[in-house]
Structure formats: structure tokens, C-alpha cells
Amino acid sequence: MLSVTNVRKWIEALRSGKYTQTRERLKDDVGYCCWGVACELWGGGEYRPIGGCSGSDQRFVFDSCQGDDTDYEGVPPDIVLTWLGMEAVNELTVAGRRGIHYGLIDCNDDLGLTFNQIADLIEAYMNGWDLNLEDPDRELYQQEFE
């Protein structure tokens, strides 16, 4: 069951303008992906630079500090999903025009949705709304689905 309190924190953080958006990893020298923001909010782990990367190619891994010896570069650890009350990183999916379902990683990395648009999707999911990228009332994602 979703943790309404924590999911609302995540939505607010995505809309806050405090976080610069990046793609393909939880965090790099540009900013965070949507899941990277969730890891930052959870607050129980830390980001460490990946060895050998510096300057404009600085990338980070998220260490959940839970003793699992796994460094997370592109997906959040299970403990962050648990904090949000989600069972899987692809629990929240949206349907596109061609019947393809997209997860938040796809929305952030491949479709180029903004943090505000992703926050709208998370909020819709939290409220039990149908998640459909064609919904004209939400005015989202026209560039991908026109």
C-alpha cells in the first residue's frame, strides 16, 4: 500500500524546482532522475562518485547502506520502494497510444517528460486515476503522442 505521506513528499520535491533533471542514472553531475530524487528524500543512503569519472562525466552510485553490497546507478534499491509503499520500480505504468506501457524510468529517460509531468503521473496513480498518456484533460506528453 502506498505511503501517502512519503509519495506526497516525492511529488512536492519533483515540483519544487530544487532538483535539476538528468537521464539514464539516479544522479550525475547534471542532476537527478525522478527515482534519484526519491533516493535523496529517503535519506538513509548516500551518493558516491564512480571511480574514474570526473568533470562533465561525473556519475554517482547510490549506496543504501543496508549491507547488501549493491551500488545502485539506474534504479532505486528496494528499501526506497518500501519507503514509498511500492513493490516494484515498474509498479506505476502509463499506457501510450500504441498500447505500450511505460514505467517512470521510461518517462524520465526515453520520453523526456519533465519532473512536473512525472509528478502529475505519480499523483494520478496515488489517487487511483486511469493513467493514459492520451488524456486531453491532463495536456501531457503531446510531443511523443501527436
Order of alpha helices (4+ residues) and beta strands (2+ residues): alpha-alpha-beta-beta-beta-alpha-beta-beta-alpha-alpha-alpha
